[in-house]
Amino acid sequence: MKDYKEWASLKKGDEVTDFFRQKTGVIISDIGIGYTVEWKDGTKERITNGMLYEK
């Protein structure tokens, strides 16, 4: 899990993993609250819970 500074340091293009589901993807948008991630399976999801970590 990331603290606020680590969470805020993520940016578009970073490869990340979801903390709980162990899904891997790439941040495709970092505008607004949270991040939009495109997962390796092609789905896209808005993540706002801070449970991403950089791969």
C-alpha positions as CSV (number, residue, x, y, z in Angstrom):
1,M,0.0,0.0,0.0
2,K,1.2,3.5,-0.7
3,D,1.2,6.5,1.5
4,Y,-0.1,9.8,0.0
5,K,3.2,11.0,-1.4
6,E,3.9,7.7,-3.1
7,W,0.3,7.5,-4.5
8,A,0.6,11.1,-5.8
9,S,3.9,10.3,-7.5
10,L,2.3,7.9,-9.9
11,K,1.9,9.2,-13.5
12,K,0.6,8.3,-16.9
13,G,2.6,5.5,-18.4
14,D,3.6,3.9,-15.1
15,E,3.1,0.1,-14.9
16,V,1.2,-0.7,-11.8
17,T,-0.3,-3.7,-9.9
18,D,-3.5,-3.7,-7.9
19,F,-2.7,-4.5,-4.3
20,F,-5.6,-6.9,-3.7
21,R,-6.3,-8.5,-7.0
22,Q,-2.7,-8.7,-8.3
23,K,-3.8,-7.4,-11.7
24,T,-1.1,-5.6,-13.7
25,G,-1.7,-2.7,-16.1
26,V,-0.6,0.7,-17.2
27,I,-1.9,4.1,-16.1
28,I,-3.6,5.8,-19.1
29,S,-4.9,8.8,-17.3
30,D,-3.9,10.7,-14.1
31,I,-6.4,13.6,-14.4
32,G,-8.8,14.2,-11.5
33,I,-9.1,12.0,-8.5
34,G,-7.3,8.6,-8.8
35,Y,-6.0,7.0,-11.9
36,T,-7.5,5.2,-15.0
37,V,-5.7,1.9,-15.5
38,E,-5.8,-0.3,-18.6
39,W,-5.3,-3.8,-17.3
40,K,-3.3,-6.5,-19.3
41,D,-6.7,-8.1,-20.2
42,G,-7.8,-5.0,-22.0
43,T,-10.3,-3.7,-19.5
44,K,-10.1,-0.1,-18.2
45,E,-10.9,0.9,-14.6
46,R,-10.8,4.0,-12.5
47,I,-8.9,3.4,-9.3
48,T,-9.3,5.8,-6.4
49,N,-8.6,3.7,-3.3
50,G,-4.8,4.0,-3.2
51,M,-4.2,0.3,-3.6
52,L,-1.9,0.5,-6.6
53,Y,1.8,0.0,-6.4
54,E,4.4,0.6,-9.1
55,K,5.7,-2.5,-10.7
